Amino acid sequence: PKGKESVSSIPSPEEIEKLVCELASSEMVEKEATEEVCKLIKEEFPSIHMQPDCETVVSALWDEIKAKCPKGKESVLSIPSPDE
């Protein structure tokens, strides 16, 4: 718009990582998301039968996401040091 600067900022990878990790670490979000994902899979792909069950598989994937989240201030996206 003329006269007003409208800047719509795109979140940085670090900001996206922080948001994803905050959501992933919430047990309430995990429970609700797992239920919704499994419900969707059962509705849209009725022929898919996961072993042992959908909730266990989705929970394991959720744990993998949480494991990639940084502990403290370091980021998964941080640049490796010369020693690495």
HUJO-V420410 format. One record per backbone hydrogen bond with DSSP energy under -0.5 kcal/mol. CO is the residue of the C=O (numbers start at 1). NH is the residue of the N-H. If there is no record, write none. Layout:
BEGIN
co->{CO/CO}
nh->{NH/NH}
END
This chain:
BEGIN
co->{1/4/5/6/7/12/13/14/15/16/17/18/19/20/21/23/25/26/27/28/29/30/31/32/33/34/35/36/37/38/39/40/41/45/47/53/54/55/56/57/58/59/60/61/62/63/64/65/65/66/70/71/75/81}
nh->{4/6/7/8/9/16/17/18/19/20/21/22/23/24/25/26/27/30/31/32/33/34/35/36/37/38/39/40/41/42/43/44/45/48/49/57/58/59/60/61/62/63/64/65/66/67/68/68/69/69/72/74/78/84}
END
